[in-house]
Amino acid sequence: MVKLRDEQKAELIKQEKERRRLARLRQVRQQTSINAKIIREVVSQKRAEVIEDIKASLEEHVVDMVVENGDVEIRTPRNSNRKTSTPHSKKLSRRRQMTEKDLALAQKRNADAMRRLQNSKKRKAQEQEERLAKRKDAAQKANAIMRGAQVL
């Protein structure tokens, strides 16, 4: 049998304690996940039962009201008179309808805006070219000065 030094014993004990701690953690996590799953199932079941109870109660109440009033008329939903039932059509638009004159004015404004945009882009490109030309000219003059040539 091999004799261990105190340091080795302490290290082995420390490793064993860490292994046991990790095993306990795994066990607790596993048990927690099992408990959470059970709780979710119970809550889901209770929710379904409550919904069924409410549904049955509501149906009884509606039947009682119909019997009391003798009113068997089938009512349509509030929004049934609308042309579409998409989410975007829930609010009626307050805008007025666009006429041919409005369309022509809009097209004219669009054309003017496009023309201004093109002119602006051309002007910016021209200014950029001028700046580049000045920069090249300045670089050429600086090179000439550095070479000792006379520049006016």
Backbone bond lengths (Angstrom), bond angles and torsions (degrees), N, CA, C in turn:
res aa  C-N    CA-C-N  psi(-1)  N-CA   C-N-CA  omega(-1)  CA-C   N-CA-C  phi
1 M - - - 1.435 - - 1.527 109.61 -
2 V 1.341 115.77 139.41 1.452 121.69 -176.05 1.526 108.76 -89.27
3 K 1.308 114.73 134.29 1.462 119.34 178.20 1.524 108.13 -91.31
4 L 1.329 115.91 136.31 1.464 121.60 -179.16 1.518 109.72 -104.67
5 R 1.303 114.42 146.52 1.450 119.10 175.05 1.529 108.78 -76.83
6 D 1.300 115.33 165.69 1.469 120.83 -179.06 1.528 111.26 -60.77
7 E 1.319 117.65 -39.40 1.470 121.64 -179.68 1.527 110.33 -63.74
8 Q 1.326 116.42 -42.47 1.458 120.96 179.27 1.524 110.90 -65.94
9 K 1.350 116.44 -40.64 1.463 119.91 177.04 1.521 110.53 -60.94
10 A 1.324 115.67 -46.26 1.466 120.60 -179.09 1.527 110.27 -61.60
11 E 1.308 116.51 -40.59 1.473 120.34 179.75 1.527 110.64 -66.08
12 L 1.335 117.61 -43.13 1.467 121.05 178.31 1.527 111.17 -64.03
13 I 1.311 116.67 -40.69 1.475 120.34 178.16 1.528 109.65 -64.11
14 K 1.300 115.80 -42.73 1.480 120.65 179.38 1.532 110.60 -61.71
15 Q 1.337 116.74 -44.10 1.468 120.68 179.21 1.531 111.21 -63.61
16 E 1.330 115.96 -41.18 1.469 119.59 179.59 1.525 110.83 -64.81
17 K 1.341 116.82 -42.07 1.467 120.30 178.43 1.527 110.64 -61.68
18 E 1.323 116.42 -41.66 1.482 120.79 179.57 1.524 110.31 -65.23
19 R 1.341 117.05 -41.51 1.464 120.94 178.45 1.519 110.64 -61.78
20 R 1.328 117.39 -43.76 1.463 121.59 179.10 1.528 111.61 -66.09
21 R 1.331 115.70 -39.39 1.473 120.24 178.34 1.529 110.73 -61.46
22 L 1.321 115.91 -45.33 1.468 120.47 179.09 1.530 111.14 -65.33
23 A 1.334 116.53 -37.39 1.465 119.74 177.97 1.530 109.92 -64.74
24 R 1.346 117.36 -42.18 1.471 120.53 177.35 1.524 110.82 -62.25
25 L 1.331 115.85 -42.47 1.477 119.61 178.42 1.520 111.06 -59.60
26 R 1.336 116.68 -46.60 1.465 120.24 178.58 1.523 110.86 -59.66
27 Q 1.325 116.32 -43.16 1.459 120.92 -179.20 1.534 110.55 -63.49
28 V 1.327 116.60 -44.02 1.468 120.44 -179.94 1.523 110.36 -64.82
29 R 1.309 117.51 -43.04 1.475 120.45 179.24 1.522 111.34 -62.85
30 Q 1.319 116.08 -41.85 1.461 120.14 179.14 1.526 110.20 -63.56
31 Q 1.336 116.79 -45.61 1.461 120.73 179.78 1.531 110.49 -63.67
32 T 1.326 116.86 -38.89 1.460 121.18 178.87 1.524 110.97 -63.38
33 S 1.322 116.51 -43.36 1.473 118.76 179.83 1.524 110.90 -66.28
34 I 1.329 117.21 -36.97 1.472 120.10 177.72 1.523 109.79 -64.79
35 N 1.343 116.15 -45.57 1.472 119.87 178.77 1.529 111.50 -61.57
36 A 1.331 117.27 -41.92 1.462 120.82 179.45 1.521 110.64 -62.34
37 K 1.315 116.73 -40.52 1.470 120.53 178.84 1.525 110.73 -63.29
38 I 1.321 116.07 -43.35 1.471 120.24 178.79 1.526 110.06 -62.68
39 I 1.323 116.57 -44.39 1.474 120.64 -179.86 1.517 110.19 -61.81
40 R 1.336 117.09 -43.75 1.469 119.97 179.06 1.525 111.10 -59.99
41 E 1.325 116.14 -42.58 1.468 119.56 179.67 1.525 111.43 -63.88
42 V 1.338 116.55 -42.40 1.469 120.57 179.99 1.521 110.25 -64.13
43 V 1.322 116.72 -45.15 1.470 120.59 179.90 1.521 110.03 -62.28
44 S 1.311 116.87 -43.21 1.465 120.70 179.12 1.521 111.00 -61.13
45 Q 1.329 116.20 -42.92 1.458 120.90 178.62 1.525 111.09 -62.26
46 K 1.333 116.22 -47.06 1.469 120.46 -179.45 1.522 110.55 -62.75
47 R 1.334 116.55 -40.97 1.462 120.07 179.04 1.523 110.22 -60.69
48 A 1.326 116.34 -44.51 1.469 120.24 179.37 1.525 110.46 -62.48
49 E 1.346 116.66 -40.87 1.461 119.69 178.33 1.519 111.69 -63.54
50 V 1.331 116.76 -43.80 1.464 120.67 179.77 1.526 110.35 -62.85
51 I 1.309 116.38 -42.51 1.470 120.20 179.67 1.526 109.68 -62.72
52 E 1.315 116.76 -43.21 1.466 120.12 178.49 1.526 111.25 -62.71
53 D 1.353 117.05 -41.98 1.463 120.82 177.93 1.525 111.48 -61.25
54 I 1.338 115.88 -44.87 1.468 120.27 179.58 1.519 110.22 -63.53
55 K 1.323 115.84 -42.23 1.462 120.52 -179.73 1.525 110.62 -61.91
56 A 1.328 116.41 -45.77 1.463 120.13 -179.89 1.525 110.95 -64.28
57 S 1.332 115.83 -42.61 1.467 120.51 179.63 1.524 110.61 -62.79
58 L 1.310 116.26 -43.22 1.466 121.22 -179.69 1.530 110.51 -64.52
59 E 1.313 116.41 -43.19 1.467 119.49 178.67 1.524 110.77 -62.00
60 E 1.348 116.70 -42.59 1.466 119.93 177.87 1.525 110.69 -61.38
61 H 1.320 115.90 -43.79 1.464 120.81 -178.81 1.530 110.92 -62.54
62 V 1.311 116.71 -43.48 1.467 120.83 179.75 1.529 109.81 -65.00
63 V 1.318 117.52 -43.26 1.472 120.62 179.07 1.524 109.84 -62.13
64 D 1.351 116.61 -43.16 1.465 119.99 178.60 1.519 111.44 -61.10
65 M 1.327 117.41 -42.47 1.472 121.08 -179.54 1.525 110.54 -64.71
66 V 1.331 116.64 -41.36 1.459 120.55 -179.87 1.523 109.81 -64.52
67 V 1.322 116.76 -42.06 1.464 120.86 -179.43 1.529 110.02 -66.10
68 E 1.341 117.49 -42.31 1.464 121.36 -179.92 1.519 111.54 -62.82
69 N 1.301 116.80 -48.12 1.465 121.21 -175.05 1.517 112.65 -85.37
70 G 1.283 117.30 -17.76 1.459 120.01 -175.93 1.517 110.48 67.72
71 D 1.307 116.60 17.22 1.467 123.27 -176.36 1.513 108.85 -93.70
72 V 1.318 117.07 106.40 1.454 121.16 -177.72 1.523 110.24 -110.72
73 E 1.296 117.21 15.28 1.463 122.39 -177.12 1.529 109.74 -69.31
74 I 1.314 115.57 135.85 1.460 120.69 177.91 1.522 107.21 -89.82
75 R 1.309 115.14 125.19 1.468 119.28 -177.16 1.521 109.93 -100.11
76 T 1.332 114.22 144.97 1.458 119.44 179.80 1.515 109.20 -90.72
77 P 1.311 117.69 156.67 1.457 120.11 176.82 1.520 111.09 -62.84
78 R 1.304 116.65 158.13 1.469 121.82 -177.32 1.525 112.91 -58.15
79 N 1.311 116.74 -42.18 1.461 120.82 -172.90 1.525 112.98 -91.63
80 S 1.305 118.37 19.49 1.455 119.92 -174.81 1.525 112.53 -72.56
81 N 1.335 118.40 -16.66 1.460 119.82 -178.68 1.528 112.79 -84.63
82 R 1.303 117.56 -2.21 1.470 119.98 178.86 1.517 109.92 -80.62
83 K 1.348 114.41 155.69 1.461 119.70 -177.26 1.526 111.68 -70.62
84 T 1.325 116.71 -40.89 1.461 120.33 -179.71 1.504 108.94 -126.04
85 S 1.299 115.55 161.08 1.459 119.37 179.23 1.522 110.98 -119.23
86 T 1.329 116.61 31.12 1.450 119.83 178.17 1.526 108.72 -78.91
87 P 1.332 117.25 157.80 1.457 119.92 -177.99 1.528 112.91 -60.23
88 H 1.340 117.82 -30.03 1.454 120.70 -177.04 1.522 112.34 -75.10
89 S 1.309 116.88 -16.73 1.456 118.68 -176.12 1.519 112.23 -96.47
90 K 1.325 117.62 10.14 1.444 119.48 -178.11 1.520 111.86 -66.62
91 K 1.325 118.01 -36.54 1.452 120.65 177.11 1.519 108.37 -100.76
92 L 1.293 115.05 135.36 1.459 117.99 176.73 1.518 108.18 -78.07
93 S 1.318 116.79 139.84 1.443 121.43 -178.29 1.517 109.88 -73.51
94 R 1.324 116.16 139.82 1.467 120.68 177.50 1.515 111.64 -94.86
95 R 1.319 116.71 -0.04 1.463 120.03 178.89 1.521 109.83 -71.92
96 R 1.321 113.90 148.97 1.459 116.40 175.25 1.525 107.95 -83.01
97 Q 1.304 116.11 158.23 1.454 121.12 -178.59 1.522 109.98 -69.90
98 M 1.324 116.03 144.02 1.459 121.58 -178.38 1.520 109.66 -80.80
99 T 1.337 116.11 132.69 1.463 120.98 -179.80 1.517 109.32 -100.25
100 E 1.330 115.61 174.17 1.472 120.71 177.48 1.527 110.40 -61.60
101 K 1.322 116.31 -38.73 1.472 121.19 -179.95 1.537 109.42 -63.93
102 D 1.333 116.47 -43.69 1.464 120.61 178.21 1.525 110.64 -61.68
103 L 1.316 115.43 -41.27 1.458 120.37 -179.66 1.529 110.64 -63.89
104 A 1.331 116.93 -42.56 1.464 120.77 179.21 1.525 110.63 -63.58
105 L 1.333 116.70 -42.84 1.470 120.03 178.56 1.529 110.70 -63.86
106 A 1.309 116.96 -41.02 1.457 120.59 179.33 1.524 111.03 -63.74
107 Q 1.331 116.36 -40.50 1.465 119.76 178.80 1.523 110.63 -65.93
108 K 1.340 116.86 -38.00 1.461 120.89 178.48 1.533 110.30 -65.26
109 R 1.346 116.15 -44.71 1.466 119.77 177.94 1.521 110.98 -61.65
110 N 1.317 116.88 -39.74 1.456 121.05 178.60 1.519 110.61 -63.29
111 A 1.331 117.04 -45.01 1.468 120.86 -179.68 1.528 110.10 -62.42
112 D 1.349 116.91 -42.81 1.467 120.19 178.57 1.529 111.05 -62.25
113 A 1.315 115.52 -43.65 1.465 119.76 -179.66 1.522 110.68 -63.53
114 M 1.328 117.05 -41.88 1.459 120.58 179.08 1.531 110.57 -63.90
115 R 1.331 116.69 -41.08 1.460 120.78 178.28 1.528 110.76 -62.27
116 R 1.349 117.08 -45.14 1.465 120.52 178.76 1.528 110.52 -61.91
117 L 1.321 116.48 -40.77 1.460 120.89 179.40 1.526 111.30 -62.57
118 Q 1.342 116.98 -44.55 1.465 120.67 178.91 1.525 110.69 -63.30
119 N 1.343 116.50 -43.30 1.468 119.94 178.91 1.523 110.68 -62.02
120 S 1.308 115.77 -41.88 1.461 120.40 179.81 1.532 110.06 -62.51
121 K 1.322 116.51 -44.27 1.471 119.83 179.01 1.522 111.32 -63.49
122 K 1.336 116.99 -41.46 1.467 120.32 178.71 1.516 110.59 -62.75
123 R 1.352 115.51 -43.32 1.462 120.31 -178.98 1.523 110.47 -63.18
124 K 1.327 117.53 -42.90 1.464 120.99 179.07 1.524 111.09 -64.42
125 A 1.325 116.76 -41.18 1.465 120.35 178.94 1.527 110.20 -64.15
126 Q 1.338 116.85 -40.51 1.464 121.15 179.20 1.530 110.52 -64.42
127 E 1.330 116.68 -43.98 1.465 120.44 178.30 1.524 110.58 -62.08
128 Q 1.305 116.80 -40.00 1.465 120.97 178.54 1.526 110.16 -63.12
129 E 1.337 117.25 -43.52 1.461 120.98 178.56 1.525 110.84 -62.71
130 E 1.340 116.71 -40.52 1.466 119.94 178.53 1.523 111.09 -63.63
131 R 1.319 116.94 -42.67 1.470 120.28 178.15 1.528 110.54 -62.29
132 L 1.343 116.15 -42.35 1.462 119.99 178.55 1.534 110.73 -62.49
133 A 1.342 116.29 -42.65 1.468 120.29 -179.53 1.528 110.05 -63.28
134 K 1.332 117.47 -42.64 1.471 120.92 178.51 1.527 110.41 -63.25
135 R 1.311 116.50 -40.05 1.451 120.93 179.95 1.522 110.92 -63.93
136 K 1.342 115.88 -44.42 1.478 119.93 179.00 1.522 110.47 -63.22
137 D 1.330 115.30 -42.07 1.466 120.28 179.70 1.523 110.34 -62.07
138 A 1.338 116.34 -44.63 1.464 120.55 179.10 1.524 110.51 -64.04
139 A 1.321 118.31 -38.69 1.460 121.46 178.99 1.530 110.42 -65.85
140 Q 1.333 116.43 -41.03 1.471 119.93 178.69 1.532 110.66 -63.90
141 K 1.332 117.31 -42.91 1.470 120.91 178.79 1.521 110.40 -63.39
142 A 1.351 116.59 -41.93 1.460 120.04 -179.81 1.526 110.14 -64.30
143 N 1.319 117.90 -41.20 1.466 121.09 177.69 1.518 111.00 -63.49
144 A 1.322 116.25 -40.80 1.466 119.80 179.81 1.524 110.84 -64.85
145 I 1.342 116.34 -40.27 1.465 120.29 178.73 1.523 109.96 -63.78
146 M 1.321 115.51 -42.17 1.457 119.32 -178.46 1.527 111.74 -65.70
147 R 1.313 117.89 -28.85 1.465 122.16 179.07 1.524 111.16 -83.35
148 G 1.298 116.00 -9.66 1.448 119.20 177.50 1.501 113.83 93.08
149 A 1.305 119.65 7.95 1.464 121.65 178.71 1.508 109.31 -79.38
150 Q 1.294 114.91 154.55 1.448 120.93 179.28 1.523 109.14 -83.86
151 V 1.339 116.98 125.11 1.454 121.32 -179.85 1.502 108.93 -121.39
152 L 1.275 115.89 134.15 1.469 119.84 178.02 1.496 110.52 -108.73
